[in-house]
Amino acid sequence: MAIDKIELTEPPIDYYMVDRIWTMLKQETGAPSDLIPPPLVLDWNMPQLAKMAFQYPTNEYPDNRIQISVAPRTIDLWSRDVVSWGVGHEYLHYLWILEENGWRMSGTFEAKRKHHCNGDFMAITNKVADLIWSVYHDGQEQSTMYKEAHTACRERPNQ
């Protein structure tokens, strides 16, 4: 008997929380109210150490799709709350890139400022952690999210 296909179980992402995060981030950034989030994609081709990444077309890679790639191992390694925070972190990259490019939704995009070590970017990602805490009240998870924000700055300051 030959294998017909590989079945895929949808990852346990907290879509209720992710939607609340999206709404809050649009308010924080002044994004257009009708803006929809980029698709979330499980990506088995993510680099070994990458957990998630916002991808978008650039001059160097004009064929990139606008999407948030999630390494499947991230779903296994991170808790539901930290995955939600990570999606929020990537949503913020998306919103900042769009803002930096005049909220234009086509063509290629240019990152005009570094995000990870920017004080405003870090403050907003901490607000995402606080929002998740306000619903689930898990202080240890909140601390993990704060730590991830500082790790992103330390390990990838040019992003």
Sequence and secondary structure as in RCSB ss.txt:
>XXXX:A:sequence
MAIDKIELTEPPIDYYMVDRIWTMLKQETGAPSDLIPPPLVLDWNMPQLAKMAFQYPTNEYPDNRIQISVAPRTI
DLWSRDVVSWGVGHEYLHYLWILEENGWRMSGTFEAKRKHHCNGDFMAITNKVADLIWSVYHDGQEQSTMYKEAH
TACRERPNQ
>XXXX:A:secstr
              HHHHHHHHHHHHHHHT  TT     EEE TTS TT  EEEE   SS TT  SEEEE HHHH
HHS HHHHHHHHHHHHHHHHHHHHHTTT  SS     S  TT HHHHHHHHHHHHHHHHHH  HHHHHHHHHHHH
HHHHH TT 
